[in-house]
Amino acid sequence: MTRAAHTCELHRENKVYLQADYAQNGLDSASWGPEALPQYRLRPLPFHLKWQLGAAGCGSVWEQARGAWKALAESRAVKSNE
């Protein structure tokens, strides 16, 4: 996947890839133009990231996604009522 320069060079795999960015510098990162002003530059800071993964069950990808979002919404509703 990392060797592909264009999406048409990607090959279907039986895997799911997840890339999560902690932060993005955005525009004016000296890749095209001047460096960002000091007050807008990202600086590495300690952080904590927590993931929770689970089986989605059977069914289409869309059914699994709907079920996962519904479960997430319900768990948040329960926590807010506690």
Backbone torsions as a table, in degrees:
resi	resn	phi	psi	omega
1	MET	NA	-39.7	-177.1
2	THR	-74.2	-15.5	179.3
3	ARG	-85.1	-13.6	-178.1
4	ALA	-74.8	131.1	176.6
5	ALA	-91.8	-21.1	-177.9
6	HIS	-137.7	153.3	-178.5
7	THR	-61.6	-28.7	179.8
8	CYS	-68.9	-13.1	178.5
9	GLU	-90.7	-3.3	178.9
10	LEU	-78.8	144.8	177.9
11	HIS	-114.1	139.8	-179.6
12	ARG	-64.2	133.2	177.6
13	GLU	-127.0	159.1	177.7
14	ASN	-91.3	50.1	-178.7
15	LYS	-140.8	160.2	173.4
16	VAL	-119.3	130.3	178.5
17	TYR	-108.3	137.0	177.8
18	LEU	-126.5	125.7	175.7
19	GLN	-123.1	119.8	-179.3
20	ALA	-115.5	125.1	177.9
21	ASP	-93.4	131.8	175.9
22	TYR	-68.6	-40.9	179.8
23	ALA	-160.2	159.0	176.7
24	GLN	-128.9	136.8	-177.6
25	ASN	-73.8	-27.5	177.3
26	GLY	79.1	-151.9	-176.7
27	LEU	-73.9	164.8	179.5
28	ASP	59.9	44.9	178.9
29	SER	-101.6	21.4	179.3
30	ALA	69.1	4.0	173.9
31	SER	-77.0	-25.7	176.5
32	TRP	-153.6	93.9	-178.5
33	GLY	109.5	-166.7	-175.2
34	PRO	-74.5	161.4	175.2
35	GLU	-64.4	150.3	176.9
36	ALA	-65.0	152.0	176.8
37	LEU	-61.8	149.2	-175.0
38	PRO	-51.8	-39.4	-177.6
39	GLN	-70.0	-12.7	-179.5
40	TYR	-108.9	2.2	-179.4
41	ARG	-80.5	143.8	176.2
42	LEU	-79.0	138.1	174.7
43	ARG	-124.1	136.9	180.0
44	PRO	-63.1	130.0	177.8
45	LEU	-130.0	152.3	175.9
46	PRO	-63.0	144.4	177.2
47	PHE	-152.8	165.1	178.8
48	HIS	-124.2	131.9	179.8
49	LEU	-124.3	129.6	-178.6
50	LYS	-122.4	129.9	179.2
51	TRP	-116.0	146.0	172.2
52	GLN	-132.6	115.7	-179.5
53	LEU	-116.4	149.1	177.4
54	GLY	-156.0	166.5	179.5
55	ALA	-69.1	139.1	-178.4
56	ALA	-89.6	-14.8	-179.1
57	GLY	89.0	-167.2	-178.4
58	CYS	-96.8	173.2	-178.0
59	GLY	112.1	177.8	-179.7
60	SER	-68.8	163.5	178.1
61	VAL	-59.1	-39.7	-179.3
62	TRP	-67.1	-39.7	177.4
63	GLU	-64.2	-41.1	178.6
64	GLN	-63.7	-42.7	-179.8
65	ALA	-64.6	-44.1	178.3
66	ARG	-60.5	-43.6	179.5
67	GLY	-63.5	-40.6	179.4
68	ALA	-65.1	-43.3	179.4
69	TRP	-66.2	-37.9	179.0
70	LYS	-64.5	-44.3	178.9
71	ALA	-62.9	-40.1	178.5
72	LEU	-63.9	-45.5	179.9
73	ALA	-62.4	-41.3	179.7
74	GLU	-66.2	-40.5	-179.8
75	SER	-66.7	-35.7	177.5
76	ARG	-69.9	-36.6	178.9
77	ALA	-65.4	-40.4	179.1
78	VAL	-64.3	-44.5	-179.7
79	LYS	-63.5	-36.3	-179.0
80	SER	-73.2	-22.0	179.3
81	ASN	-88.7	-9.2	-177.7
82	GLU	-76.5	NA	NA
